């Protein structure tokens, strides 16, 4: 819908700049229909984006329950997951909870960082297209406002990803410091600090509401597995 709307907007701008349909009644009618279709695409994108955010929040609730099940050997979700975390054999408890969260934060940060460039490229391309459209056309206020929603929404998503990455990077640094401190000592009285970082990770995910892309995950899966194994060895997580 994003790409279709962008192409339609460019074509409409070219038409209105060079007056291609002027003097052709039938073509002018078609042009009005295309304008209506474009506005419907933009509004539909916003509706579906809202729906996707709702579905994501539902999925996150299930993921969180399965995460707790794996960490504490509970059964809140009703169905346990297998082969999701790399340290299923760790004893259930707060130490396993913190290790699982460290693994989650590492993977999420790596994948979102890889997605950042694409998000900005998409936002910039669409924004430039709509700036061109605004510059060459004399449109009504309603149409201008609706068409402006899409590039602004994409820009917001790109900026949100930047803040998301920053918060995850800070959290990873905290986890590295945390596991450095417990590397050669027992995990004693560390539960409050572990919970602090777990809550920070979960609230960061809830704030961003940005799903990681499956294609990026599978492309990086083997590389991230090796990097995570190196981190486990570095902090003596076994």
Secondary structure, 3 states (H helix, E strand, C coil): CHHHHHHHHHHHHHHHHHCCCCCCHHHHHHHHHHHHHHHHHHHHHHHHHHHHHHHHHHHHHHHHHHHHHHHHCCCCCCCCCCCCCCCCCCCCCHHHHHHHHHHHHHHHHHHHHHHHHHHHHHHHHHHHHHHHHHHHCCCCHHHHHHHHHHHHHHHHHHHHHHHHHHHHHHHHHHHHHHHHHHCCCCCCCCHHHHHHHHHHHHHHHHHHCCCCCHHHHHHHHHHHHHHHHHHHHHCCCC
